Amino acid sequence: MSSAFSIGRIAGIPIRLHITFLVIIPIVAYIFSTFTATTSVDLFGEVYGLSYGFNAVEPPEARWAYSFAFSILLFLCVALHELGHSFVAMRYGIRIRSITLYIFGGVASMEDIPRDPGMEARMAVAGPSVSGIIGVASVLLSFQSALLLGGGHPLTTLLWTLGMINIVLMVFNLLPAFPMDGGRILRAWFASRMPYVEATRRAAGIGKLFAILMGILGIMGSPFLILIAFFIYIAASDEERSTAIVVPLEGVKVRDIMSVDLKTVSPETSLPEIMNLMFREKHRGYPVIVDGKLGGIVTISDVQKVPEEKRENTTVGEVMVKSIYVIEPNADAAEAMKKMMERQIRRLPVMEDGQLVGIVSRSDLLRAIEICSGW
């Protein structure tokens, strides 16, 4: 069962909500409601008469209605931030798989990150720019609301708070903490002066340093900052590792590294037979041919799921995985590695004109990375 669900599309991009998003909306609404109900600070005195906080006479129902509206608008702003990145990426021909809203913000899932430093910098700055525009516009609207409705009106408070939070988000996202937007701008700057892998390594190192500093500040009084620091550190490490794996494979085709000396099995093969085959030939998985066509793939993990006492009377056809991912021989080896990493699989059948022509494994790809990295 997926932990995120789709709520629609914007400009053809699927928008998904993570289940944590449903938890954070009432929490944000509660914080906004209780804080503004007990806080009243005169911000602009006699000029605008704008004060931060609800009027004491405001009924609780109205306060909660505005609070939920604020929480929803806040995460809509996060979605617009990610759409800013996505629209610029789409201008450069990069496909956006989806935008997912999490408890800590939004993430745009892109097919690829451009290697051109100028392109990556423009994509990175687009999101904070959207947040900044929303923030300034909301603050200006709060001034107008204060003049028309009064400084303590809920709409005035909502607009002011929404504006200030978006401005803070803009500034926070521009910190050079890779893989945040500022960190990607930093990586683009490094990439204009050195190889892309080294640029990523340096940006990730700075990102991890920022994460450690955030974690230390979080220990001093902000658990949420600890959560953000943990996310930044893990994300920086993952992208550094992913870049070091994928970049050396660029330009290498699947047909250059795939195994063409195929050993296939039939669905009638018993599990003891396939286990003996795996032991003899040192392969952990085999394509299964049904009526002359690829019908599935069987791996050692599929066999191990069957209790030992039942294996003698179980066939490959009963345990093989029928829903398989394939790749074409002319596809980039980097694409094959991405598929394996995303799907958590170790091998891909290679298909051409509906026929199985080879198989590429993670071992094949790691061997190619080792060779290419040494050039």
Residue pairs with C-beta under 8 A, 6 or more apart in sequence:
3 18
3 19
4 16
4 17
4 18
4 19
4 100
5 16
5 17
5 19
6 14
6 15
6 16
6 98
7 15
7 16
7 17
8 14
8 15
9 15
10 79
10 83
10 99
11 83
11 86
11 87
11 90
13 83
13 86
13 96
13 98
13 99
14 97
14 98
14 99
15 79
15 98
15 99
15 101
16 98
16 99
16 100
16 101
17 100
17 101
18 100
18 101
18 102
18 103
20 102
20 103
21 75
21 101
21 102
21 103
23 103
24 71
24 75
24 103
25 68
25 71
25 72
25 75
26 68
26 71
28 70
28 71
28 74
29 64
29 67
29 68
29 70
29 71
30 67
32 67
32 70
32 71
32 161
33 63
33 64
33 66
33 67
36 52
36 53
36 54
36 63
36 67
36 157
36 161
37 53
37 54
37 63
38 53
39 52
39 53
40 51
40 52
40 53
40 152
41 51
41 52
41 53
42 50
42 51
42 151
43 50
43 51
43 52
43 151
43 160
44 50
44 143
44 146
44 151
48 143
48 146
48 147
48 151
49 146
49 147
49 150
49 151
50 142
50 143
50 146
50 151
50 156
50 160
51 151
51 152
52 157
52 160
52 161
53 152
53 157
54 63
54 66
54 152
54 154
54 157
55 150
55 152
55 153
58 152
58 154
62 154
63 154
66 154
66 155
66 157
66 158
69 158
70 158
70 161
70 162
73 158
73 162
74 162
74 165
75 101
75 106
77 131
77 134
77 162
77 165
77 166
77 169
78 101
78 105
78 106
78 169
79 99
79 101
79 106
80 130
80 131
80 134
81 105
81 106
81 127
81 128
81 130
81 131
81 169
81 173
82 99
82 106
82 107
82 108
82 127
83 99
83 108
83 130
84 126
84 127
84 129
84 130
84 131
85 108
85 123
85 124
85 126
85 127
85 181
86 96
86 99
86 108
86 110
87 126
88 122
88 123
88 126
89 96
89 108
89 110
89 114
89 123
90 96
92 114
92 119
92 123
94 110
94 111
94 112
94 114
95 110
95 111
96 108
96 109
96 110
96 111
97 109
97 110
97 111
98 108
98 109
99 106
99 107
99 108
99 109
100 106
100 107
100 109
104 227
104 228
104 231
113 120
114 120
114 123
115 191
115 196
117 188
117 189
117 191
117 192
118 188
118 192
120 184
120 185
120 187
120 188
120 191
121 184
121 185
121 188
121 189
123 184
124 181
124 182
124 184
124 185
124 188
125 181
125 185
127 173
127 181
128 169
128 170
128 173
128 174
128 181
128 182
129 170
131 166
131 167
131 169
131 170
131 173
132 166
132 167
132 170
134 162
134 163
134 166
135 162
135 163
135 164
135 165
135 166
135 167
135 169
135 170
136 163
136 167
137 163
138 159
138 160
138 162
138 163
138 166
139 159
139 160
139 163
139 164
139 167
140 163
141 159
141 163
142 156
142 157
142 159
142 160
142 163
145 153
145 155
145 156
145 159
146 153
146 156
149 155
149 156
150 156
172 180
173 180
173 181
173 182
174 181
174 182
174 185
175 182
175 183
175 210
176 182
176 183
176 185
176 186
176 203
176 206
176 207
176 210
177 183
177 206
177 207
177 210
177 211
177 214
177 232
177 236
178 184
178 186
178 187
178 200
178 203
178 204
178 206
178 207
178 236
178 239
179 204
179 207
179 232
179 235
179 236
179 239
180 207
180 232
183 203
183 206
183 207
183 210
183 236
184 203
186 203
186 206
187 199
187 200
187 202
187 203
188 199
190 198
190 199
190 200
190 202
190 203
191 199
191 200
193 199
194 202
196 243
196 247
197 243
197 244
197 247
197 248
200 239
200 240
200 243
200 244
201 240
201 244
203 236
204 236
204 237
204 239
204 240
207 232
207 233
207 235
207 236
208 232
208 233
208 236
208 237
210 232
211 229
211 230
211 232
211 233
211 236
212 229
212 233
213 229
214 225
214 226
214 228
214 229
214 232
215 225
215 226
215 229
215 230
215 233
217 225
218 224
218 225
218 226
218 227
218 228
218 229
219 226
242 341
245 337
245 341
245 369
246 334
246 337
246 338
247 334
248 368
248 369
248 372
248 373
249 332
249 333
249 334
249 337
249 365
249 368
249 369
249 372
250 332
250 334
251 332
252 332
252 333
252 334
252 368
252 372
253 329
253 330
253 331
253 332
253 333
254 327
254 328
254 329
254 330
254 331
254 332
254 333
254 335
254 336
254 350
254 358
254 360
255 329
255 330
255 350
255 358
256 333
256 368
257 333
257 360
257 364
257 365
257 367
257 368
258 329
258 350
258 357
258 358
258 359
258 360
258 364
259 358
259 359
259 360
259 361
259 364
260 357
260 358
262 287
262 356
262 358
262 359
263 277
263 281
263 283
263 286
264 286
264 287
264 288
264 289
264 356
265 274
265 277
265 286
265 287
265 288
265 289
265 298
265 316
266 288
266 289
266 290
266 316
266 317
267 288
267 290
267 295
267 296
267 315
267 316
267 317
267 320
268 315
268 316
268 317
269 315
269 316
270 311
270 312
270 313
270 314
270 315
270 316
271 303
271 306
271 311
271 312
271 314
271 315
271 316
271 319
272 311
272 312
274 286
274 298
274 303
274 316
275 300
275 303
275 311
277 283
277 286
278 284
278 286
278 300
278 303
284 299
284 300
284 346
285 297
285 298
285 299
285 300
285 346
285 347
285 361
286 297
286 298
287 294
287 296
287 297
287 349
287 356
287 359
288 294
288 295
288 296
288 297
288 298
288 316
288 317
288 320
289 295
289 356
290 296
290 317
293 354
293 356
294 324
294 326
294 349
294 351
294 356
295 317
295 320
295 322
296 317
296 320
296 321
296 322
296 324
297 320
297 321
297 324
297 347
297 349
298 316
298 319
298 320
298 321
299 321
299 346
299 347
302 319
302 320
302 321
303 311
303 319
305 319
306 314
306 319
324 349
325 339
325 343
325 345
325 348
326 348
326 349
326 350
326 351
327 335
327 336
327 339
327 348
327 349
327 350
327 351
327 360
328 350
328 351
328 352
329 350
329 352
329 357
329 358
333 360
333 365
333 368
336 348
336 360
336 365
337 362
337 365
339 345
339 348
340 346
340 347
340 348
340 362
340 365
346 361
346 362
347 359
347 360
347 361
347 362
348 359
348 360
348 361
349 356
349 358
349 359
350 356
350 357
350 358
350 359
350 360
351 357
